[in-house]
Protein backbone atom coordinates (compact mmCIF):
# COMPACT_ATOMS: atom_id res chain seq x y z
CA UNK A 1 0.00 0.00 0.00
CA UNK A 2 2.82 2.35 0.91
CA UNK A 3 4.40 1.75 -2.50
CA UNK A 4 1.19 2.69 -4.32
CA UNK A 5 0.90 5.92 -2.33
CA UNK A 6 4.46 6.88 -3.20
CA UNK A 7 3.87 6.10 -6.89
CA UNK A 8 0.64 8.08 -6.86
CA UNK A 9 2.41 11.04 -5.24
CA UNK A 10 5.23 10.93 -7.80
CA UNK A 11 2.73 10.70 -10.68
CA UNK A 12 0.75 13.68 -9.37
CA UNK A 13 3.92 15.71 -8.91
CA UNK A 14 5.05 15.03 -12.49
CA UNK A 15 1.56 15.73 -13.86
CA UNK A 16 1.38 19.08 -12.08
CA UNK A 17 5.02 20.13 -12.66
CA UNK A 18 5.27 19.16 -16.34
CA UNK A 19 3.21 22.09 -17.71
CA UNK A 20 5.24 24.46 -15.56
CA UNK A 21 8.50 23.15 -17.03
CA UNK A 22 7.43 23.63 -20.65
CA UNK A 23 8.32 27.19 -21.64
CA UNK A 24 6.58 28.56 -24.69
CA UNK A 25 8.66 30.59 -27.10
CA UNK A 26 7.10 32.53 -29.95
CA UNK A 27 7.44 30.72 -33.25
CA UNK A 28 9.90 32.00 -35.84
CA UNK A 29 8.06 34.10 -38.43
CA UNK A 30 8.01 32.68 -41.94
CA UNK A 31 9.67 34.92 -44.51
CA UNK A 32 12.20 36.44 -42.12
CA UNK A 33 15.83 36.02 -43.18
CA UNK A 34 18.09 34.39 -40.61
CA UNK A 35 21.74 35.27 -40.15
CA UNK A 36 23.92 32.63 -38.57
CA UNK A 37 25.82 33.47 -35.41
CA UNK A 38 29.09 32.83 -37.28
CA UNK A 39 28.22 35.25 -40.07
CA UNK A 40 27.02 37.93 -37.64
CA UNK A 41 30.19 37.58 -35.59
CA UNK A 42 32.34 37.96 -38.73
CA UNK A 43 30.43 41.08 -39.78
CA UNK A 44 30.80 42.59 -36.30
CA UNK A 45 34.54 41.92 -36.26
CA UNK A 46 34.94 43.52 -39.72
CA UNK A 47 33.33 46.67 -38.34
CA UNK A 48 30.96 47.39 -41.20
CA UNK A 49 27.83 49.53 -41.11
CA UNK A 50 25.85 47.17 -38.89
CA UNK A 51 23.29 47.67 -36.13
CA UNK A 52 22.51 44.75 -33.81
CA UNK A 53 19.28 45.19 -31.86
CA UNK A 54 18.36 42.87 -28.99
CA UNK A 55 14.56 42.95 -28.90
CA UNK A 56 14.13 41.19 -25.56
CA UNK A 57 12.99 42.88 -22.37
CA UNK A 58 15.46 45.10 -20.47
CA UNK A 59 15.64 42.43 -17.74
CA UNK A 60 16.55 39.71 -20.25
CA UNK A 61 19.08 42.02 -21.93
CA UNK A 62 20.71 42.90 -18.59
CA UNK A 63 21.13 39.21 -17.76
CA UNK A 64 23.28 38.70 -20.88
CA UNK A 65 23.43 39.88 -24.47
CA UNK A 66 25.74 39.75 -27.46
CA UNK A 67 28.50 42.28 -27.00
CA UNK A 68 27.76 45.33 -29.13
CA UNK A 69 23.99 44.79 -29.28
CA UNK A 70 21.70 47.59 -28.17
CA UNK A 71 18.41 46.94 -26.38
CA UNK A 72 15.17 48.02 -28.01
CA UNK A 73 12.31 45.82 -26.78
CA UNK A 74 10.07 44.52 -29.56
CA UNK A 75 7.04 46.49 -28.39
CA UNK A 76 9.06 49.75 -28.59
CA UNK A 77 10.87 49.04 -31.86
CA UNK A 78 8.77 50.96 -34.38
CA UNK A 79 8.73 54.09 -32.22
CA UNK A 80 12.39 54.02 -31.15
CA UNK A 81 13.92 53.14 -34.52
CA UNK A 82 12.57 56.42 -35.93
CA UNK A 83 13.92 58.38 -32.96
CA UNK A 84 17.35 56.76 -33.47
CA UNK A 85 17.51 58.18 -37.01
CA UNK A 86 18.90 54.97 -38.51
CA UNK A 87 19.63 55.13 -42.24
CA UNK A 88 17.42 52.85 -44.35
CA UNK A 89 20.62 51.42 -45.88
CA UNK A 90 22.01 50.24 -42.52
CA UNK A 91 22.27 46.49 -42.14
CA UNK A 92 20.13 45.61 -39.11
CA UNK A 93 20.22 42.28 -37.32
CA UNK A 94 17.70 41.67 -34.56
CA UNK A 95 18.31 39.18 -31.76
CA UNK A 96 16.34 37.30 -29.15
CA UNK A 97 16.87 33.99 -27.40
CA UNK A 98 15.18 31.59 -29.84
CA UNK A 99 14.25 33.67 -32.91
CA UNK A 100 10.53 34.27 -32.43
CA UNK A 101 10.60 37.91 -31.42
CA UNK A 102 13.66 38.80 -33.48
CA UNK A 103 12.24 37.29 -36.68
CA UNK A 104 9.06 39.31 -36.12
CA UNK A 105 11.17 42.44 -35.54
CA UNK A 106 13.17 41.86 -38.74
CA UNK A 107 9.96 41.63 -40.77
CA UNK A 108 8.58 44.74 -39.06
CA UNK A 109 11.73 46.70 -39.95
CA UNK A 110 11.52 45.47 -43.54
CA UNK A 111 7.94 46.78 -43.76
CA UNK A 112 9.22 50.16 -42.52
CA UNK A 113 11.60 50.33 -45.48
CA UNK A 114 14.87 49.06 -44.01
CA UNK A 115 16.47 47.18 -46.87
CA UNK A 116 18.82 44.74 -45.15
CA UNK A 117 17.25 43.11 -42.14
CA UNK A 118 17.64 39.66 -40.63
CA UNK A 119 17.58 37.97 -37.28
CA UNK A 120 20.00 35.88 -35.26
CA UNK A 121 19.26 33.52 -32.40
CA UNK A 122 21.08 34.34 -29.18
CA UNK A 123 21.07 30.68 -28.13
CA UNK A 124 23.18 29.92 -31.22
CA UNK A 125 25.47 32.88 -30.45
CA UNK A 126 26.10 31.50 -26.95
CA UNK A 127 26.58 27.95 -28.26
CA UNK A 128 29.40 29.22 -30.50
CA UNK A 129 31.06 30.80 -27.45
CA UNK A 130 30.98 34.36 -28.79
CA UNK A 131 31.46 37.19 -26.35
CA UNK A 132 28.55 38.11 -24.11
CA UNK A 133 28.06 41.23 -22.04
CA UNK A 134 25.72 41.93 -19.15
CA UNK A 135 24.24 44.95 -17.49
CA UNK A 136 21.52 47.45 -18.24
CA UNK A 137 21.25 49.25 -21.54
CA UNK A 138 22.66 52.77 -21.62
CA UNK A 139 19.92 55.35 -21.29
CA UNK A 140 19.26 57.47 -24.36
Number of C-alpha atoms within 10 A of each C-alpha: 6 7 8 9 10 11 12 12 12 12 12 12 11 13 11 11 11 10 9 9 9 8 7 6 11 13 12 16 16 10 10 19 16 18 17 16 21 14 11 17 17 12 13 16 9 10 8 11 12 16 17 23 27 30 26 21 14 15 11 18 24 15 12 16 26 21 14 14 19 19 24 22 21 20 13 10 17 15 10 14 15 11 9 9 8 14 13 15 13 15 17 22 25 32 31 26 21 17 24 18 25 31 30 23 29 27 20 17 22 17 10 13 12 18 15 16 26 24 30 28 22 24 14 16 21 16 9 12 9 14 13 15 14 13 13 16 14 7 5 4
